[in-house]
């Protein structure tokens, strides 16, 4: 992957998730709108997409299917528990998609994100924070 940017569909109020993405060695770009996020994915190359269920009202399955129409291989990481078991199975069945259970500590989330993105060697995880890009107001 050429890009080190990770698009986060969620809310910039969740600094823990942005920090976890940074700790995994990526530059987070937080967007609150599914439509704006899809526009960004069309125009820019991202290393991955992270969906924060805690801070979005978007239909996660619909969002993933729309992402797959744009890019069939971009990794998608869904953070947080689902409410509907049948939809959850459909999400898990998507190629290049990982669902992470809610974790309490930012360090644990960073490690799980790094593993989900295929960077499970400790030396690959950077410790220097990078700037968080947020959606314009």
Residue, then its C-alpha position, 0 to 999 in steps of 0.5 A: x500500500x502506498x498510502x499511510x492514511x487511514x480513513x475513520x468513519x466516526x466522530x473526532x470526539x473519539x480521540x482514542x481511536x484516532x490515537x490507536x490508528x496513529x500508534x499503529x503507524x498510520x495517519x488518521x483522517x476522521x469523517x463523520x459522514x458516510x457520503x463524504x467518506x465515500x467521496x474521499x475514498x473515490x478521490x484518494x488512496x487509503x491504507x485502510x478504512x476504520x468504522x467506529x460504530x460507537x460514533x456513527x449512525x451509518x449503516x455499516x453493511x451498506x457502507x462496506x458494500x459501497x466501499x467494495x464498489x470502489x475498491x475491492x481490496x482495501x482493508x476495512x476494520x469495524x470497531x465495536x459490537x453489532x446489534x443484529x446477528x444476521x447483519x453481523x454475519x454478512x459484515x464478517x463474510x466480506x472480503x478484507x474486512x475485520x470486526x474488532x470487539x470493543x476494547x477498553x484501552x487505547x494500547x490494546x486497540x492499537x495492537x489489534x488494529x496493527x494486527x488487523x492491518x497486517x502489521x503484527x510485528x512490534x517493530x512495525x508499530x510507530x510510537x511517534x504521534x502524527x497529526x489527526x486530520x479532521x473533517x472541516x466544520 
